Amino acid sequence: MRNSWGDTEILMQNDKLYYVYLSDPDPSLTMIRLVPETENIFRLDGRDTSSPIGEQVIFEFDQNDRVEKVKIGDTYTFPHVK
């Protein structure tokens, strides 16, 4: 995913979703858990005060059920096309 702050990734680990900043020296240390609220809405959960903890994460899909964009707080993040 790409936004104005850099590249991120949403990963699944042990049946849980995590938001990861790929620009961090060791992204595994700053993974932020996505806690489900409804089908396509999650909340960022963690202890890192420099991250948008508590923000709502909303997945928006296209007509083919692929993620079109992700809204985190008031900011949209878009899939990075290689």
HELIX and SHEET records of a PDB file:
HELIX    1   1 PRO A   27  LEU A   29  5                                   3    
SHEET    1   A 8 ARG A   2  ASN A   3  0                                        
SHEET    2   A 8 GLY A   6  GLN A  13 -1                                        
SHEET    3   A 8 LYS A  16  TYR A  21 -1                                        
SHEET    4   A 8 ILE A  32  PRO A  36 -1                                        
SHEET    5   A 8 ILE A  41  ASP A  45 -1                                        
SHEET    6   A 8 GLN A  56  PHE A  61 -1                                        
SHEET    7   A 8 VAL A  67  ILE A  72 -1                                        
SHEET    8   A 8 THR A  75  THR A  77 -1                                        
END                                                                             
